[in-house]
């Protein structure tokens, strides 16, 4: 049996040696018309192949991607917040409270611009200011306190401040 | 007697140290404070960057031709003691940290007869009328410190 097998192999090899195999593979491949699979099919195939044979690598890649996404969504804003000076968490300045001592006979006019955060707080004569004797200004101790109601008038305007946009 | 004195000095030192640590640990915020003199006596805008302030005032209906910055400083504001800014017209503005909520702080500014509270933000300025001065008016400008 062994001798027969050897003879058979020798015969087949002799026959095979007589054939010119040069360029055989190229000729075969040239006859095969490559027909690309649809995109989704290729993708599914690729994923399933990689999942089957490179599962550990895939899991690592997914873990790295998840960590990167977490850093981008949580870490970057957190670092930005931490790098801000204390108290500057709000994007814009906002006036919360304006009060004037009633004895001053002036009224505050607040003009805010919500877009820029700018706010002008101006004091104008209160309507009962004329009825108050000027000697009352001494109540403030500092005479200049009443100056707010007597600041030199700006140039004549068509409209006085009304609390509108800056 | 000597031992009692030593213990007294030691406790005093510890007390002072803890007070100093508590003071140092107290929240503080940085605020830029400018004093600007606006008048119609001239058309000078100094420094030129005050042109934007002039424009903002004009858009609000307050027209002064000249704006001159008299002082500029970045101050640390605490809840106590108040930071006092002396103005050239004799007035004094005192700034205190009103409260800190989360990452946002509020500053209380007392400029008799006006008292305001504003929330700090990364953009914008608060312009407070601070009384007459040399034929014009003083304006206290509070802005975010350099971020």
Interface residues (C-beta under 8 A of the other chain):
Chain A: X81 X84 X85 X86 X87 X88 X89 X90 X91 X92 X93 X94 X95 X96 X97 X98 X99 X100 X101 X103 X104 X106 X108 X111 X113 X116 X117 X118 X119 X120 X121 X122 X123 X140 X142 X143 X144 X145 X147 X148 X150 X151 X152 X154 X155 X157 X159 X160 X161 X162 X164 X165 X166
Chain B: X27 X28 X29 X30 X39 X40 X56 X57 X59 X60 X61 X62 X63 X64 X65 X89 X90 X91 X97 X100 X102 X103 X104 X105 X106 X112 X113 X114 X115 X116 X117 X118 X119 X120 X121 X122 X123 X124 X125 X126 X127 X128 X129 X130 X131 X132 X135 X136 X137 X142 X143 X144 X145 X147
